[in-house]
Amino acid sequence: GLAMIAFLAPLVYYTKKSQKLTYYFRMGFVVFFMIVGILGLSLINERFGKSLALRFAVNVGVSEVVDSAITGNRDILYEQYMERLVNGLPFGQGLGKPYAVLPDRGAFYTVDNSYLSFMLPFGVIGLIILLGFLYQLLKLLGPKSDSWPLERFRKFMLLVVGVTMIIALNMDLFSRNNYVIFITFIAIAYANTRRLHEEKQSVPA
């Protein structure tokens, strides 16, 4: 998600070609030093290197990645998530109940997916609530502004919200983090600033 923001930001944030090229030139330096740092840390710290290789299936193969997921009980967790999701349709299983239970690790009351975090307790209604919130968030950022700084900010925020919806597939951003509060306040602030700007422009000099 961060990589998508970094790559697409110039398309909505900068107008001049020279500004975009300067941005990518600077980002190239940042990426280069990050890669050098990660490779250096991998050579110094053997455990970090093995974890990184396993994460990206470098020199270990997909089968070992799958084996690691099974060892960590990820497959059992998601089997239980799906079983509870299907059994609870269309209203969900309700609040306060675990989403999965493992013999050696106990009950799980959280999931690493924002959409599941609403569907498991509230079913289809929960998903509609979440999608309705996202629709209202995009609606706040929808109207264009005739002020270039505001319009540039609006486009960038639309990009951030879009990437957020993708990140939410692998991280619970909407039910357990303050992030959703911050991004909502920013969207409301944009809508109010745009409205005040339009009112100011409409007042005769």
N, C-alpha and C positions, 0 to 999 in steps of 0.2 A: 504493500500500500504506500509506504513512504517513497519507494522507488518510482511508483506511478506519479505521485505528486511532484517529485523532483523533475521527472522527465516532461510532464505535461504543463507544468506551471508557466513556462515562457509562452506557451501558445495562447494563454488567456491573460497573462500579466504584462507582457512586454509587447510593444507595437513595432518598434524598429528592429530590423534584422540585426543590426550591430549589437543591440542590447541582448538579443537572444544568443548570439554567438559568444558574447562576453560571459553570459550566465553559464553556458555549457562549458566554456573554457575553464571557469572557476570550479564548476562541479567536477570536471575531469580531474583537476588537482586533488579535490577532496576524496573522490573515489580511489584515485591512485594511492594516496597515503593510507586510506582505510585498508585497502587490499594488502599493502606492504605490512601494515601493523598486524593484520589478522594472520598473514603468513608467518611473520616473525613470532607472534605469540604461539602459533601452532608448533613451531620448531622448538620453542623454549619449554612449553608446557605440553607434555605428551597426552595428558588427559583431555585437555582442550582440543588438541588436534584430532584425537579419536572421536570425540563428540561431534566435532565439525564435519569430519568425514562421514560419520553415520547419518547426520542430519541431511546432508546433501548427496548421500549415496556415492561418495567419492572413494574409489578403490575398494568398496565393500559390496556393491551390488544391491539391487532392489530387494532381494530375498532377505538379506540381513536387516534391512530397514523394517520390513514387514515382521520379521522375527522379533525385533526390538519392540515394536508396537504391541505384539501379542504378549511378550514378556511383561510389558507395562500394563497389561489388562485393558488396553484401549479398545480392543475388539469386543470384549465383554461389556464394557461401559456402553458403547454405542448400540450393542444388541439390546441392552436393557432400556436405553433411551427410546429406541424405536418400538420396543414391545409396549412400554408404558404410553407412548404417544398414540399408538394404534388402539390400545385398549381404552384410552381416555377420550377418544374422539366422540362427538365434536367439541365437548366442553372441557376437556383436560382432566387431570387427576386432582386438581386443587392445590392450595398452598400448604406448606408444612410437611409434605410428604417427600421422602428422598427420591431422587431421579434414578438412582442406581444403588445397589448394595453389593459390596465385594467381601468375601469371607475374611480376607486378611487386612483389608483397609477400611472396612466399615461403610457407612452410608455416605452418599454424595448428594449434596443439596445445591450444587452448582454445575453448570455445563460451560464448555468453552465455545458456545455458539449463541449469539444473541437471539436468533430466530427460534431456536429450540428452547431457550430460557423463558420465552413467552408462550410457546405452544404447549410445553409439557404441563404447566400448571393451569393454563387457561384455554387450551385447545385452539380451535380455529378462531375463536373470538379474540384470543390473545394475539394471534398473528395479525388479525385485522386492526387491532389497537395499535400495534407497533407500526404497521404499514401506514395507518392513518396519521400517526405522529410524524413519520418521515415525509408524508405528503404535505402536511402543514408546514414542516420545516422548509421544504423546497418551495412551497407557496410563498413563504416570507421572502425568499431569495429570488422569486420569479420575476417581479416587475423590474424592468430595466430603468436605469437612471441616465439622465442627460449629462450628469457630471462624470467626467472620465475617471477620476480617482475612485468614486463610488462604484461605477460600472466595472472597473478593473477588479475591485475588491469582491463584488458580487460574483463575477465569473470564477475567481479563485475559490470562494467559499462553496460554490456549486461543485467544483472539482473535489474539494475536501469532503463534502457530504457524500458524493458518489464513491470515493475511495473508502470512506467510512463504512458504507453499506457492504463493500467487499470484505473489508477487514473483519466485520461482524460475523462472517462465516467461520472464522477461526479464533475469535476472541469475543467474550461477552462484554461489549461496550455499553449496552443500553440498560441493563438491569442492575449492574454492580459497580459502575464507575461514575465518577463526577464528570467525565468527559462529555456526556450527553447534556449536562446542565450548562457547561461552558459554551458548547457549540450552539445551544438554543439561545442563550443570552446574546451571543454574537449575531445570530440571525435576526433577533428582535431589534438589536441596536442598529443593524443595517437598515431594517424596514423603517424604523423611526427617524433615522438620519436622512434617508431618502425622502420621507414625507415632509420633514422640516425644510429640506432643500427645495422641494417643489413648491411649498407654501411661500418660501422666501422669494422664489423666482416669479411667482404669480402676483406678488404685491407690486403695484405700480410705483415707479421711482418718484 
